[in-house]
């Protein structure tokens, strides 16, 4: 599920159902998946090197800044 479906290692790197975070040498560092609809936003993020991850769910139409601040803390 984490096989890169894009022709290069340049962002955005997409695989089946997830966006993948890759290092400059093409190694997968983690993956994420987000979703939004009227009244909520969500983000799932997992880091492979530390086995840390988070699932963030908000009840707002634009919670992008909050989600990014929480992801940085991983």
N, C-alpha and C positions, 0 to 999 in steps of 0.2 A: 504493500500500500504506500510505501514511501519512495517508490521509484520515480525519479524526476521525469515528467512528461514534456519538458520544454527542451528545445534544441540546444540551448547553451546553459551555462551555470550562472547567468546573470538574472537578477531579480526581475519579475516575480517568478519564483520556482514553484511549480504546481505539480502535485501528484494526485492520485485518485482520492478526492474528497478533502485534501489538506493542502495548505501552503507550507512549504518547507524552508527552513532557514539553513543556508549553506555557508561554509567558510569559503575563503577565496580559492582554496585548492579543491573545492567540490565535495567536501565532506559534510554530511548532514549533521547539523548541530541540534536541531529540534524541529517541531512542527506545530502548526496552529490552525484553528478553524473558528470562524466567527459567524454570527448571525444577527439579524435585526428585523424588526417589524414595528408597526405603530405602537409606541409605548415601551419598548424594551430593546436592549442590546446585550449580546453575550460574546464571550471569547473563551476558547479552550487553548491552552499553551502548554507544551511539554518540552523540557530540555533533556536531551539524551545523556550528556556527559555527567550531570549531577542527579539524574532521575527525579528532578523537581518538576512540578507542574501546577497549574491552577485552572480552575473553571470560574470565570467571572460572569455574573448575571446582574444586570442593572434594570431598573424600571424608569428609564428615561429615553427620550428620542435621540439625544446626542450625548453619549457618555464616552466618546472617544478619548478625551483627555484623561478621564479617570481610569479607564482600562489601560492606557499606555503607562500611566504612573504606577499602577499595580504590577504590570508585567516587568517593568524595570527592576523591581525588587526581587525577582527570582534568582 
